[in-house]
Amino acid sequence: KLSGAIYQDTIPIIHSLGHSMVANSTTANVRWMVSDSVGYESDFERTSSVDRGNPIIVRTITIRGFDASDESVDRELLLNNICAADPVKLSQDYPALGLHRG
């Protein structure tokens, strides 16, 4: 829902999801936003404990890729960049994880 909120009525939607806007913009024809929410330590631990632990601030970076309906970006350039991007490995530590360079 966060990625969809980038192209919709952003603030009310992310507020309804328990997030607060930190920053948002468009870079290289891709929209992005940074939001904060409250989570709990137990959200990030493998435990069967009923205790949720301490509350923590969770920073979320949402990047919304190509959207053919977004008239505020150069859709043709973005599509060409996506199609021409070279596949690369993230690192030797994660050989199965591939990204696109470009």
Secondary structure by P-SEA (a helix, b strand, c coil): ccccccccccaaaaaaacccccccccccccccbbbbbbbccccccccccccccbbbbbbbbbbbcccccccccaaaaaaaaaaabbbbbcccccccbbbbcc
